[in-house]
Amino acid sequence: MKKAMLLNQNERHAPLPEDIMAEIRAAWAGLELHRYDEAVTDALREDLARIYGFPKEDIAITNGGDGAIEIITTGAARRVEQALIPTPNFSVYDWAAEKARLPIRKVPINLEEGSLPVADLLAAADRPSLVFLCRPHNPVGDVPAVEQVEELAAALPAGSLIMVDEAYIEYGGDPITQWMVGRSDVALLRTFSKALGLAGLRCGYGVIPEPWRQLALEASPPFAVANAALTAARVVLRHLPRLEAEAQEIARRREEVFRQLEAIDGIRPFPSQANFILFQVRGGPAAAAALAGALARQEIFVRTYADDPIISDCLRVSIGTAEEMEACVAALQEAAPAALGEGM
């Protein structure tokens, strides 16, 4: 039976190498699964502080990157008066703001100008705000410049917080970590679910300075991440240079796929520094839906955006293995003429 190609979730391109998996299984053997163990959480915080230079006290281990989004948003909602969300964006931002009963103002992105509309965000920031910022941006793939973030931070109303989501930073772009040092108006979230290959274990973290840290921790349930996930995350960090090198291989494959998509008549890919590419389909939303349907019939699944008026004519493809991308590009080349014809 043909295996489906799930190129719609932005997961790691392949399972972790077997030697790393063997090390994880060996580490699991020492766990006392009948007990809670806060020491495992504390050890992971120490690892992250040592590797990335974050203050240990600012690090909160969470249930995936989504967990960091949730506790930062819930905590910030006790101080700010609204959420500002550039759109299109990652849907969990809306979910977290709605759950925290925080009024949402959506600020449309111009795909030609990039995913951080600083002037429009500042125009909407007429009160203390929580601003969601993704770099590399999902779904567009660009990386807002640190200078743009600095411009935004400098002009937001007092009492505002910028939440920077760097779930895909291993694939491209300059991390914001050095610029963040000493600031109290920026929180960061990262995840082990993408380049580091632990999506199924749901482990992430937030770097949250005061006065926001305690508010976020109060919104976090105790023992939110299983010891098995924490232990696996510690093992993965020991192999960080190797996994970062693999992420750069994916980045090189992404550039090759970008050039191949550019060569298909009727498809316009947007430059990306993440492990995915967003591309526009000539003929509008109907053509995009027809093209996604044609791929699905070959068991190739890509992300669709039928409900998003800004990118309803776009599809997003994750960068998988070399074999998967060869098959996906070939399927697009074959299906595009008929699908685009249907949509016109």
N, C-alpha and C positions, 0 to 999 in steps of 0.2 A: 504493500500500500504506500502510495506517495505521501511523504511527510509534508505537512503544511509549512509554508514559510511565513512566520509571524513577524513581518517587517513593519508593524504598527505600534510597538510598545517601547521602542528605544532601549531595549535591554542590551546587555553585553552580547557581542557577536557570537560567542561560543562559550561552552562551559569552562570553568577554571581548569588550568592544567592539572593533570592527575597527581603530580607530586605535591601541589598545594592542597588538593583535596585530601590526599593521604595525611598530610600534616594536620588538617582540620579535624579529620576523624580521630587521629591520635589524641589531639587536644580534648575532644569531646569525651574521650574515655575517662578522663579524670574528673568530670563534673559530677557533683552530687545533685541529681535532678530532683530529689525530694526536698531540696532546700532553696530558699531565696539566698542570693549571695551578692550583696552590695559591693563587695570587694572586686568582683569582675567588672562592674560598671566603672568603679574608680580606676582600675588598671587601664581600661580603654581610654578614659579621660587623660590619664598620664601619658599614654602613648601618643595621643593626638597633640597634646601640649608640647611634647618633646619634638615631634616631627615637624609640626607646622608653626610652632612658636605662639600658639594661642595661650592666653592665661587659662590655667586649668579650671579656675573657679568660674570662668565664663562658659565652659563647655557643658551642654546638656545632651545626654544620649537619648535618642528618640526612636519611635517606631517608624523607621524610614524617614526620608526627607519630608513626607507628608506630616509626620508627627511633629517635626520642628515647625513647619508652617502653622499647624494647629495651635501649639502652645504659645508661639510668638504672637500670633494674631489674637488669641484669647486674652493673653496678658496685656497686650498693647491696647485692646479695646477698653480697658479700665482707665486709660489716660487720653487717647486720641478721640477725635470726634467723627472720623470717616476713614474709609479705605479708598485709595486711588489705585486703580488697576489698569495699566495699559492693556489694550485688547486688539487682536487676539492674544491669549496667554494661557498658562497652565490652569485647567479648570478647578484645581484644588484651592487656588487663591479665593475664588468666588465662594466655594463651599465653606472654607474656614471663616471668611468674613460674615457670611450669612449665619453660620452656627454661633458666632460671637455676637450676633445682632448689631453688627457694625454697618452703618449706611455705606453703600458702595457707589462710587462715581467711576464710570468707565471712560477711559481716555483713548480714543481710537489711534492706532498706529498707521502711519503712512509707510507702506512697504518700500517705497523708493527712498525714504529718508532714515530708516532704521527703527529699532524697537523701543527707543527711549525718547519720547517726545517731550523734552525738558520744558519748553515754553508752555505747552498745553497742560502739562502736569502742574506747573506753578500757577497757571491761570485758574486751575480747579482747586488749588490748595488754599482756600480762603479760611481755613481753620486747621488746628493740629491734625495731622494726617498720618496714617500708615500707608507707605508707598511700597508696592510690590515691584521688584525689579529682578529680571532673570538674565543671567549672563553665563554661557551662551543662552540666548533666548529660545524658549520653546513656544511656538513652533517655527519661528523664522530662521533661527540658527546664527544670527549675528551676535557680536559681543559689544554691548555698550561700553564706551571708553571710560576709564576711571575718571578722566577729566569731566565727562558728562555727569557722572555720579557726584563728583565734588561740586559742580555748578548747582545741581539739584539740592544737595544737602545745605549749601550755603544760603539758599534763598527760601527754603521751606519755613513755615511758621514755627516758632519756638514750641517745643514739646512734640515734634514730629519724629517719626522713626522710618528709616528705609530698611526694608528686609530684602537682602540680596540672596538670590537662589543660584548657587553654583553647582547644581547637580551634574552638569556636563563639562566642568572646567578641565578635566583631564584630556579632553579631546581638542582643546584649542582656547586661546585667549590668555591674557595675563590675569592671574588671581588678584583679588582685591585685598588680600590679607595685610600686606604691608601698609597700604593706605589707611586701613581700619585702625591701626594701632593707636590707642589713646582716645578714640572717639566714643561718644556715648549715644550717637544718633543713628548708628548702623548695626544691624544684626545680620549674621551670615548663616546660611544652612548649606550642608553638604550631605551626601548619601553614599552608602556602600552598594547601592542597587544598580548602578550603571557600569562604569569602567571597571569597578572593583568586584563585580560578578556575584553579589549576594542578594539579588532582588527577592528571591524566595524566602529570605530570612528576615527581611524588613529591619534594617538597622541604618540609622542616620544620626546626625547631630546638628545642634545649633550652637553658634558662638554668640552669646547674648550678653552685652555689657549692662552694668547698672546705669540708669535706674529701671531697666526693663527685665533684668535677669530674674529677680525674685518674683515678679509678676508672672513670668513665663513658667517658672518652676512650680508655682502654686496651681497652675493650670495643668500640670503634668501628673498623670496617675503614678503611684509608686510601682517600681519594678515593671516599667512599661515595655522593656525589651528582654526577651528570653536570654538566659545565660548561654544557650547554644549559639545564638546570633552574636552576642558580645564576644564570645571566645573565637568564633570564626573571623570576626572583624579584626581581632588582634593578630591572628595568623596572617590575614591578608596584608595588613600593614607592614609585616616583616618582608613582604615581597613587593612593596610599593614601586620601586624603580622598574622592576620587570613588567608590572602591570601597566605602568605609565608608558613604557616603551611600546607595549601592545596597543595601547590607546592611540599612540602616534601612528602605528601601522594602519589602524582603522581610519585615522585622519587622511593618510595618503590614499587609501582606497576610496574615501569619500570624494577626494579631488578627482580621481579617475572617473568615478560614477557621475560626478557633476559634468565633466566634459562629454561623457556619453549621452547624458540627458540633454545637454545643449544641442547635440547633433540631431535630436529627434524633432521633426517638424511639428509645431503646435504645442511643444512643451517648453516652458521657461523656468529653469531652476533658479533659486535664490542662493547666493553664496552663503556657506554655513561653516561654523567652527565647532559644531556639535557632532554627534554620531547619527545624524539624520539630515535629509535634504527636503525642503519644502519646494514644490514646483507647481506653477500655474498652468492650467490646461486651457488652450484656446477653444472657444465655444461655450465657455461659461459653466455653471454648476451642473447642467445636464450632461455635458461632455465629461466632466470630472467624475460624475457618478457612473457613467457608462464605462469609463476606463477602469475605475476601481472594480466594477462588476466583472469586467473581462478578466482582470487579474485574479479575482477571487475564484472564478471558475477554474483557474489553473492552480488553486490552492496557494496563491500569493496574496497576502493581506497587507494593505497599506492603510494609513490613517486618512479618514475623510472628514470634511468640515461643512457638511450640508447645512448645519444650523448656524453657522457663523457668517454673517453677511459680508465681512471684509475678505474672507478667504474661502468662500463657498465654492470658488472655481479652482481650488488648490487641493493637492494631495501631498502627504508627507511619507517618505520612505526611510526606514531605519537602515543603517549600513550593517549588513550581515557579513557572512563569510564570503570569500571570493566566489565560491560556487553559487551561493544564493544570489549575489549581485549580478553575476553573469546571466543567470536564469531570469531574474527580474527585468534587467535591461532588455534582454531578448524578447520577453513577453510584452514589454511596453512598445518596442519597435514594431512588433507584429500587430498589436491591438490598437495602437493610436490612430491609424487612418480611419478605421471603421468607427471607433468611439467618437472621435472628433467630428466625423461626418454626422453621427446621430445627434450630437449636441448643437449643431449649427442650424 
